[in-house]
Structures are given as structure tokens and as C-alpha cells.
Amino acid sequence: MIPTNSAKPISREEVQSLLSPLAGFPRVALAVSGGPDSLALMHLAARWRAERGEGPELSVLTVDHDLRPGSRDEAVMVGRAAEALGLPHTILTWVGHGAKDSSLQARARAARYDLMAAHAHAHDILALVTAHHLDDQAETFLMRLKRGSGLDGLSAIPEQGSWGGITLLRPLLDLPKTRLVATLEEEGLPFVIDPSNADMRFERARMRESTGALAKLGLTPEAVALSARRLRRARAALDAATQDFLASDAEIREAGYAVVDPYALAAAPEEIALRALSRLIAAVGGGEDPVRLAKLEVLLTALKENADKAHTLARCRLEPREGRLFIFRELRKAGLPVLTLQPGERTLWDNRFRVELGLAAPTAVTVRALGEEGLHRLKELEALPPSLPRSAARTLPACWQGEMLLGLPELGAAQSFGEGQSLADAPRSRHERGLDCRATFLREVV
């Protein structure tokens, strides 16, 4: 256990202010690992909810990465603590984590959020709350500074974000870790320390080790986090200008692809063009981590110098067509996800689509990409909208039973900047008739 410190525990008045953003959601999930940060979040949220005497519904999610002995016991411990607070708890297990190398923490982070987002979609949970704090903010700033990140990277961790269509809330960002620990100690509550936090193979652990030396130079976590907070003001202004550009010169379609005016892109200020590309690529590719700025700069230069050439980046293929630039999800050799959906279930597919199978469906279906085989089949049946580009169609989720194509789910609820392309009136194949399945493209361009 971390030694007792002189930091001030978080007061009830502070909790009311910090957690007020949660009140805007009917159901909220708390990401709790068993460490002091997330356990403090769980206790503070339970107290806040009890004092309010009304919603939102709170639940607790723990991801067992299955990377070391005792991880399951820690997840079970969180469950007991959640139960004592009257909160339902679910353990999600990461399967197939691969090699334990220097990229492990980044892969574990992505897997953790993927698992929690999928659970949230399946249970109509719209927001996920994490316990990121001021020390995390400072470490992130310094790691990104070392890599030469631009304004967005140095803005570090935002108070609100999204993952797979689920809102992420980080209400504790302005609080140092010592205050979270002091809050637990005041209540006499136990917590665990993940040994990987001190593993020098990982960049964040090395950065954490240097905190004392940096503080002697005046680079305290509070000072670094203040810089990140001020940079976020500048980022907000640029984001507003980027949104204006996207509203007038780009659109994203319900079939999961985007279109942008290449001439407007070339004429825009370079910073706005880079931001617009980053947002569109993240939306279409389903990626959550920002594309590296250096790669975006190379791409933008290539688009200007080779306007008639296709390019690929971050799971996307950018193709010039008839005076416009189309951005499609790339179909790689490894393929796209394959999932089983039972009647009445809903799930997150490829981190882009929420797919729902009606309760009255007679049997389960397999959800996988339409691919070339399915595309050919739908074209034979004249069941594919002629305006739907082939590159977009083959990366859409489709419903299968074995090798038999049942059809494309009904598409809807597009995120759009202009007049989108509706597929609601598209012709339907005889296989698709009676298929009570809907796919919603979730990727907002933010």
C-alpha cells in the first residue's frame, strides 16, 4: 500500500462538482482496475449517486488482461468492493494478447477499451468513466513532447472523448494521485498496485521514475498539466475551424466511408487540412489513437503532388474519383472481425458499426465483412445500390449462416456533414427479406 501522505482527501462538495457530467446519461459504467485511482473513482461515484437519490444507473467494469498471476483475484476483489457499494460488476477478459514486448501496454490499452465499448453497446450504456488524473496528464504530455508531437498531442488527455461510439468521461483529470490515495486511506479502503507500473521496459514507467528529478527543475506534474490545459484552448479554436471546413467540404456516409473536396483540402491552411484528414481517417478506419502527425504530413504532401494516385494510411485507402477524394476502410489480408450475434443481441463490429439482430430472428447469424464473395452475390441479385462504391460495400458488415449470405443489415443513423446517401430504399435480395438486422455507423468526426 502507498504510504500515508499529507494530501487532502476529496470533499463531498468537490465530488458534486466533479461528477456532475455523469448526470447527463441514464446509464454509466465505471472502469475500475483495483488500483487506488479507479477504486477512489468507484467510491466517489457511489457516494455521489447515493446523495443524489436518482440516476444515472452505475455499473463497474474490470478488464482482466490475464498477463500475470493474481490478476483474476484482483478483478474478483473489485467485484466484492462493488457489491458492497450496491453496484453490479462485470469482469471482461482479454484473450490472445501476444508477445510481452514494449508495445504490450499500448495493445492492452486498446484491448481494454474495445472490450468495455463492446459491453457498453450490448447493455445500452452510453458513457464510460475512467480515473485518469493530473499525474497521468503530465506523464502523457512529457511522453508526447519527447516524440515531437504537435498541438493535439501536447494537449494530452481531454476531459471528454469517445471510443467505439461510447462517450468517455474523465472527471478526475485536475486532481493529483496523492489526493485519490488520501481519499481511500481516510476510509480505510484497501487497493492493489500493478507491478507493471514499475516495469522499466515500459515508457510510462520510465517517465514516472523521472518525476522527482523533473520536479527539482520546476517541471512538477501541476506545472506540466497546466501547460496541457492551456494548449487545449488553442486546440479548441482550431477544432472549430476544422469543423467548419468539414461541414462545407466533406461528408461521411452511413455506409462507413467519407468524401472530401481535394481542391478545398489543398487550398486550406495546412493545419486545418491535416486535422480534417486526421478526423476523416479516424472515423472511416475505426482507429482511436490519433494518426502520427509526421505520417499525416507526408500524406498531405503526397495528395497535393500526386492528386491522381491512391494512398493508404491507418487502415484506410484514399482514392481520387471524378474530382473528389474518397476515403474507404481498407480490407486487409487478415480480414475484418467475425462475430456471432444471437437474436435480440447487439454488438460493436470493427469498432465502427453497432449491429443489432431482432429478437424475433429465427436463429443466430455470423457477422463478417461482405467481402468480394458477398459483393459478387449481391450484384448477381441486383440487390446492391448502384451508387454504393464497391470499395465501401465490401467492408460493410453482412449477415451469414455458414457460407450462405443472408444479406446486408439495414443501414441508418449516419453521421453526416451534408446530404448523405441513404440506403433505406435500396433493393433487397430474397435472402435479405425478413432479416431483422440493423447496422448503425457510429463514427463521429471529432
C-alpha positions as CSV (number, residue, x, y, z in Angstrom):
1,M,0.0,0.0,0.0
2,I,1.2,3.5,-0.8
3,P,2.4,5.2,2.5
4,T,0.1,7.6,4.2
5,N,0.6,11.1,2.7
6,S,-0.4,14.6,3.8
7,A,-2.6,15.3,0.8
8,K,-6.2,16.4,1.4
9,P,-9.0,13.9,0.7
10,I,-11.6,14.9,-1.8
11,S,-14.5,16.6,-0.2
12,R,-18.2,15.9,-0.8
13,E,-18.6,19.4,-2.3
14,E,-15.8,18.7,-4.8
15,V,-17.4,15.3,-5.7
16,Q,-20.7,17.0,-6.6
17,S,-19.0,19.3,-9.0
18,L,-16.5,16.8,-10.4
19,L,-19.1,14.1,-11.2
20,S,-21.9,16.4,-12.4
21,P,-21.2,15.5,-16.1
22,L,-22.4,11.9,-15.3
23,A,-25.9,13.1,-14.6
24,G,-26.5,13.6,-18.3
25,F,-26.5,9.9,-19.0
26,P,-29.2,7.3,-18.0
27,R,-26.6,4.5,-17.6
28,V,-22.9,4.9,-16.9
29,A,-20.1,2.3,-16.5
30,L,-17.0,2.9,-14.3
31,A,-13.7,1.4,-15.4
32,V,-12.1,0.0,-12.2
33,S,-8.9,-2.0,-12.2
34,G,-8.3,-2.3,-8.4
35,G,-5.7,0.3,-8.2
36,P,-6.1,3.4,-6.0
37,D,-7.2,5.7,-8.8
38,S,-10.1,3.7,-10.1
39,L,-11.2,2.4,-6.7
40,A,-11.3,6.0,-5.5
41,L,-13.5,6.8,-8.5
42,M,-15.8,4.0,-7.7
43,H,-16.3,5.0,-4.1
44,L,-16.7,8.7,-5.0
45,A,-19.3,7.8,-7.7
46,A,-21.3,5.6,-5.4
47,R,-21.3,8.3,-2.7
48,W,-22.4,10.9,-5.3
49,R,-25.1,8.7,-6.7
50,A,-26.5,7.9,-3.2
51,E,-26.6,11.6,-2.2
52,R,-28.4,12.5,-5.4
53,G,-31.0,9.9,-4.8
54,E,-31.6,9.5,-8.5
55,G,-29.9,8.4,-11.7
56,P,-27.8,7.6,-13.5
57,E,-27.6,3.8,-13.1
58,L,-24.0,2.9,-12.3
59,S,-22.1,-0.3,-13.1
60,V,-18.5,-1.4,-12.8
61,L,-16.3,-3.0,-15.4
62,T,-12.9,-4.6,-14.8
63,V,-10.7,-5.9,-17.6
64,D,-8.6,-8.9,-16.7
65,H,-5.7,-8.8,-19.1
66,D,-4.5,-12.2,-18.0
67,L,-0.9,-11.2,-18.1
68,R,0.3,-12.1,-14.6
69,P,-0.6,-14.4,-11.7
70,G,-3.2,-12.9,-9.4
71,S,-4.9,-10.6,-12.0
72,R,-8.1,-12.6,-11.7
73,D,-8.1,-12.4,-7.9
74,E,-7.7,-8.6,-8.2
75,A,-10.7,-8.4,-10.5
76,V,-12.7,-10.5,-8.1
77,M,-11.7,-8.2,-5.3
78,V,-13.0,-5.3,-7.3
79,G,-16.3,-7.2,-7.6
80,R,-16.6,-7.7,-3.9
81,A,-15.9,-4.0,-3.3
82,A,-18.5,-3.0,-6.0
83,E,-21.1,-5.4,-4.4
84,A,-20.5,-3.8,-1.0
85,L,-21.5,-0.5,-2.6
86,G,-24.5,-2.0,-4.3
87,L,-23.0,-1.7,-7.8
88,P,-23.2,-4.5,-10.4
89,H,-19.8,-5.7,-11.6
90,T,-18.6,-7.5,-14.7
91,I,-15.2,-9.0,-15.5
92,L,-14.1,-8.8,-19.1
93,T,-11.1,-11.0,-20.1
94,W,-8.6,-10.2,-22.8
95,V,-7.8,-13.3,-24.9
96,G,-4.8,-13.6,-27.2
97,H,-2.6,-10.8,-26.0
98,G,0.5,-11.9,-28.0
99,A,4.1,-11.2,-27.1
100,K,5.1,-9.4,-23.9
101,D,7.2,-6.8,-25.5
102,S,7.5,-3.0,-25.3
103,S,4.2,-2.5,-27.2
104,L,2.3,-4.6,-24.7
105,Q,0.9,-1.7,-22.7
106,A,-0.4,0.1,-25.8
107,R,-2.1,-3.1,-27.1
108,A,-3.5,-3.8,-23.7
109,R,-5.0,-0.3,-23.5
110,A,-6.7,-0.7,-26.9
111,A,-8.0,-4.1,-26.0
112,R,-9.3,-2.8,-22.7
113,Y,-11.3,0.0,-24.3
114,D,-12.5,-2.3,-27.1
115,L,-13.9,-4.8,-24.6
116,M,-15.6,-2.1,-22.5
117,A,-17.1,-0.4,-25.5
118,A,-18.5,-3.7,-26.8
119,H,-20.0,-4.4,-23.4
120,A,-21.5,-0.9,-23.3
121,H,-23.2,-1.3,-26.6
122,A,-24.6,-4.7,-25.6
123,H,-26.1,-3.2,-22.5
124,D,-27.3,0.3,-23.7
125,I,-24.6,2.1,-21.7
126,L,-23.8,5.4,-23.3
127,A,-20.8,6.6,-21.2
128,L,-17.7,5.1,-19.7
129,V,-15.9,6.9,-16.8
130,T,-12.2,6.5,-16.2
131,A,-10.0,7.6,-13.3
132,H,-7.2,9.4,-15.2
133,H,-5.7,12.1,-13.0
134,L,-3.3,15.0,-13.1
135,D,-0.2,12.8,-12.9
136,D,-1.4,10.8,-15.9
137,Q,-1.9,14.1,-17.7
138,A,1.7,15.2,-17.0
139,E,3.2,11.9,-18.0
140,T,1.3,11.9,-21.3
141,F,2.4,15.4,-22.1
142,L,6.1,14.6,-21.5
143,M,6.0,11.3,-23.5
144,R,4.4,13.1,-26.4
145,L,6.9,16.0,-26.1
146,K,9.7,13.5,-26.4
147,R,8.1,12.2,-29.7
148,G,7.8,15.7,-31.1
149,S,4.0,15.8,-31.0
150,G,2.1,18.8,-32.3
151,L,-0.6,20.8,-30.5
152,D,-3.1,17.9,-30.3
153,G,-0.6,15.5,-28.7
154,L,0.6,18.1,-26.3
155,S,-2.9,18.9,-25.2
156,A,-2.6,15.4,-23.7
157,I,-5.7,13.8,-22.2
158,P,-9.1,15.5,-22.8
159,E,-11.8,15.6,-20.2
160,Q,-14.2,14.0,-22.7
161,G,-13.7,11.8,-25.7
162,S,-15.1,8.7,-27.3
163,W,-14.3,5.1,-28.1
164,G,-16.3,3.0,-30.5
165,G,-19.3,5.3,-30.3
166,I,-19.2,5.4,-26.4
167,T,-18.6,8.7,-24.6
168,L,-15.5,8.7,-22.4
169,L,-15.6,10.9,-19.3
170,R,-12.5,11.7,-17.2
171,P,-13.8,13.8,-14.3
172,L,-10.6,13.5,-12.1
173,L,-8.1,15.0,-14.5
174,D,-7.3,18.0,-12.3
175,L,-6.7,16.0,-9.2
176,P,-3.2,14.6,-8.2
177,K,-2.9,11.0,-7.5
178,T,-2.0,11.7,-3.8
179,R,-5.5,13.1,-3.2
180,L,-7.1,9.9,-4.6
181,V,-4.9,7.8,-2.3
182,A,-5.7,10.1,0.7
183,T,-9.4,9.6,0.0
184,L,-9.1,5.8,0.2
185,E,-6.8,6.0,3.2
186,E,-9.3,8.2,5.1
187,E,-12.0,5.5,4.5
188,G,-9.6,2.7,5.4
189,L,-10.1,1.1,2.0
190,P,-7.5,-1.4,0.5
191,F,-6.2,-1.3,-3.0
192,V,-3.6,-3.1,-5.2
193,I,-0.5,-1.8,-7.1
194,D,0.0,-3.3,-10.5
195,P,3.7,-4.3,-10.7
196,S,3.8,-3.3,-14.4
197,N,3.6,0.3,-13.3
198,A,7.2,0.0,-12.1
199,D,8.4,-2.1,-15.1
200,M,11.2,-0.1,-16.8
201,R,10.5,-1.8,-20.1
202,F,7.5,0.5,-20.5
203,E,7.8,4.2,-21.4
204,R,5.3,5.4,-18.9
205,A,7.1,3.7,-16.0
206,R,10.4,5.3,-17.1
207,M,8.7,8.7,-17.2
208,R,7.2,8.1,-13.8
209,E,10.6,7.3,-12.4
210,S,12.0,10.6,-13.6
211,T,9.2,12.7,-11.8
212,G,11.4,13.6,-8.8
213,A,14.3,14.8,-10.9
214,L,12.0,16.9,-13.2
215,A,10.2,18.4,-10.1
216,K,13.6,19.7,-8.9
217,L,13.8,21.7,-12.2
218,G,10.3,23.1,-11.6
219,L,8.6,20.6,-14.0
220,T,6.1,19.4,-11.4
221,P,3.0,17.4,-12.6
222,E,0.9,20.5,-11.8
223,A,3.0,22.8,-14.0
224,V,3.1,20.4,-16.9
225,A,-0.6,19.7,-16.7
226,L,-1.3,23.5,-16.7
227,S,0.6,23.8,-20.0
228,A,-1.5,20.9,-21.4
229,R,-4.7,22.7,-20.2
230,R,-3.7,25.9,-21.9
231,L,-2.8,24.2,-25.1
232,R,-6.3,22.7,-25.2
233,R,-7.7,26.2,-25.5
234,A,-5.8,26.7,-28.7
235,R,-6.8,23.3,-29.9
236,A,-10.5,24.1,-29.3
237,A,-10.2,27.1,-31.6
238,L,-8.5,25.0,-34.4
239,D,-11.1,22.3,-33.9
240,A,-13.9,24.8,-34.5
241,A,-12.2,25.9,-37.8
242,T,-11.8,22.3,-38.8
243,Q,-15.4,21.6,-38.1
244,D,-16.4,24.5,-40.4
245,F,-14.2,23.0,-43.2
246,L,-15.7,19.6,-42.8
247,A,-19.2,21.0,-42.8
248,S,-18.7,22.7,-46.1
249,D,-16.3,20.5,-48.0
250,A,-16.7,16.9,-46.7
251,E,-19.3,14.4,-45.7
252,I,-19.4,11.0,-44.1
253,R,-21.8,8.3,-45.4
254,E,-23.8,5.8,-43.4
255,A,-22.1,3.0,-45.3
256,G,-18.9,3.9,-43.5
257,Y,-16.9,5.9,-46.0
258,A,-16.1,9.6,-46.4
259,V,-15.8,12.1,-49.3
260,V,-13.9,15.3,-49.3
261,D,-13.2,18.0,-51.9
262,P,-9.5,17.6,-52.8
263,Y,-9.2,21.2,-54.1
264,A,-10.6,22.6,-50.9
265,L,-8.2,20.4,-49.0
266,A,-5.2,21.6,-50.9
267,A,-6.3,25.3,-50.5
268,A,-7.0,25.1,-46.8
269,P,-4.4,26.2,-44.2
270,E,-2.1,23.2,-43.7
271,E,-3.0,22.8,-40.0
272,I,-6.8,22.7,-40.9
273,A,-6.1,20.2,-43.8
274,L,-4.1,17.9,-41.5
275,R,-6.8,18.0,-38.8
276,A,-9.5,17.3,-41.4
277,L,-7.6,14.3,-42.8
278,S,-7.0,13.0,-39.3
279,R,-10.6,13.1,-38.3
280,L,-11.9,11.5,-41.5
281,I,-9.3,8.7,-41.4
282,A,-10.1,8.0,-37.7
283,A,-13.8,7.8,-38.5
284,V,-13.5,5.6,-41.5
285,G,-10.7,3.4,-40.2
286,G,-12.2,2.9,-36.8
287,G,-8.9,3.8,-35.1
288,E,-9.0,5.5,-31.7
289,D,-5.3,6.6,-31.4
290,P,-4.5,9.7,-33.5
291,V,-2.5,9.1,-36.6
292,R,1.1,10.3,-36.1
293,L,1.5,13.9,-37.3
294,A,4.6,13.0,-39.3
295,K,2.6,10.4,-41.3
296,L,-0.3,12.9,-41.9
297,E,2.2,15.5,-43.2
298,V,3.7,13.0,-45.7
299,L,0.2,12.0,-46.8
300,L,-1.0,15.6,-47.3
301,T,2.1,16.4,-49.4
302,A,1.6,13.2,-51.5
303,L,-2.1,14.1,-52.1
304,K,-1.1,17.6,-53.3
305,E,1.8,16.3,-55.5
306,N,0.1,13.1,-56.8
307,A,-3.6,14.1,-57.0
308,D,-4.5,11.1,-59.2
309,K,-2.8,8.4,-57.1
310,A,-4.4,6.3,-54.3
311,H,-2.8,6.2,-50.9
312,T,-3.2,4.1,-47.7
313,L,-2.8,5.1,-44.1
314,A,-4.2,3.9,-40.7
315,R,-6.5,1.1,-42.1
316,C,-7.8,3.5,-44.8
317,R,-7.5,3.7,-48.6
318,L,-7.8,7.2,-50.1
319,E,-8.9,7.1,-53.8
320,P,-9.4,10.1,-56.1
321,R,-12.6,9.6,-58.2
322,E,-14.3,12.1,-60.5
323,G,-12.8,15.1,-59.0
324,R,-13.4,14.0,-55.4
325,L,-11.3,12.2,-52.8
326,F,-13.0,9.1,-51.3
327,I,-11.8,7.5,-48.0
328,F,-12.6,3.8,-47.5
329,R,-11.9,1.3,-44.8
330,E,-9.0,-0.8,-46.1
331,L,-9.7,-4.6,-46.5
332,R,-6.5,-6.3,-45.4
333,K,-5.4,-9.9,-45.9
334,A,-6.1,-10.6,-42.2
335,G,-9.7,-9.6,-42.9
336,L,-12.2,-7.9,-40.6
337,P,-13.8,-9.2,-37.4
338,V,-16.1,-12.2,-37.4
339,L,-18.7,-12.3,-34.6
340,T,-21.7,-14.3,-33.7
341,L,-25.0,-12.5,-33.0
342,Q,-27.9,-14.1,-31.2
343,P,-31.5,-13.0,-31.6
344,G,-32.0,-9.8,-29.5
345,E,-28.3,-9.1,-29.2
346,R,-26.3,-6.1,-30.3
347,T,-22.6,-5.7,-30.6
348,L,-19.8,-3.4,-31.8
349,W,-18.3,-4.6,-35.2
350,D,-14.9,-3.4,-36.4
351,N,-15.1,-0.5,-33.9
352,R,-17.3,1.3,-36.5
353,F,-20.8,-0.3,-36.6
354,R,-23.3,-1.2,-34.0
355,V,-25.1,-4.3,-35.3
356,E,-28.4,-5.4,-33.8
357,L,-30.3,-8.6,-34.6
358,G,-34.0,-8.5,-33.9
359,L,-35.4,-10.6,-31.0
360,A,-37.8,-12.4,-33.5
361,A,-34.9,-13.6,-35.7
362,P,-35.2,-17.4,-36.0
363,T,-31.6,-18.2,-35.4
364,A,-28.2,-16.7,-34.7
365,V,-26.2,-15.1,-37.5
366,T,-22.5,-14.6,-38.2
367,V,-21.5,-11.0,-38.8
368,R,-18.5,-10.6,-41.1
369,A,-17.4,-8.4,-43.9
370,L,-19.4,-8.6,-47.2
371,G,-16.1,-9.1,-49.0
372,E,-15.6,-9.9,-52.7
373,E,-17.7,-13.1,-52.4
374,G,-20.7,-11.3,-50.9
375,L,-20.3,-8.3,-53.2
376,H,-20.5,-10.6,-56.3
377,R,-23.5,-12.4,-54.9
378,L,-25.5,-9.1,-54.3
379,K,-24.6,-7.8,-57.7
380,E,-25.9,-11.0,-59.3
381,L,-29.2,-10.5,-57.4
382,E,-29.3,-6.8,-58.3
383,A,-29.6,-6.1,-54.6
384,L,-26.7,-3.6,-54.3
385,P,-27.4,0.2,-54.6
386,P,-25.6,1.3,-57.8
387,S,-24.4,4.5,-56.0
388,L,-22.6,2.5,-53.3
389,P,-18.9,2.3,-54.2
390,R,-17.5,-1.2,-54.4
391,S,-14.6,-0.4,-52.0
392,A,-17.2,0.7,-49.4
393,A,-19.6,-2.2,-49.9
394,R,-17.0,-5.0,-49.4
395,T,-16.1,-3.7,-45.9
396,L,-19.7,-3.4,-44.7
397,P,-20.9,-5.9,-42.0
398,A,-23.0,-8.6,-43.6
399,C,-25.1,-11.5,-42.0
400,W,-24.1,-15.0,-42.9
401,Q,-25.0,-18.6,-42.0
402,G,-22.1,-20.7,-42.8
403,E,-21.2,-19.8,-46.4
404,M,-24.7,-18.5,-47.2
405,L,-25.2,-14.8,-47.4
406,L,-28.4,-13.7,-45.6
407,G,-27.9,-10.1,-46.6
408,L,-26.8,-6.7,-45.5
409,P,-28.3,-5.3,-42.4
410,E,-30.5,-2.2,-42.8
411,L,-28.2,0.8,-42.6
412,G,-29.2,4.0,-40.9
413,A,-28.4,6.8,-38.4
414,A,-25.5,8.3,-40.4
415,Q,-23.2,10.9,-39.0
416,S,-23.1,13.5,-41.8
417,F,-21.9,16.9,-42.8
418,G,-24.2,17.3,-45.7
419,E,-26.7,15.4,-47.8
420,G,-25.8,11.8,-47.0
421,Q,-26.6,8.7,-49.1
422,S,-29.5,6.7,-47.7
423,L,-29.7,3.0,-48.3
424,A,-33.1,2.6,-46.8
425,D,-34.8,2.4,-50.1
426,A,-32.3,0.2,-51.8
427,P,-33.5,-3.0,-53.4
428,R,-33.4,-6.0,-51.2
429,S,-32.4,-9.6,-52.1
430,R,-34.6,-12.5,-51.5
431,H,-32.1,-13.6,-48.8
432,E,-32.4,-10.3,-47.1
433,R,-36.2,-10.3,-46.9
434,G,-37.2,-11.0,-43.3
435,L,-33.7,-10.4,-42.0
436,D,-34.4,-8.2,-38.9
437,C,-30.9,-6.7,-38.5
438,R,-29.7,-3.1,-38.4
439,A,-26.2,-1.7,-38.6
440,T,-25.5,1.9,-37.5
441,F,-22.3,3.7,-38.4
442,L,-21.1,5.1,-35.1
443,R,-18.0,7.1,-36.0
444,E,-18.4,10.8,-35.4
445,V,-15.8,13.0,-36.8
446,V,-14.4,14.7,-33.6
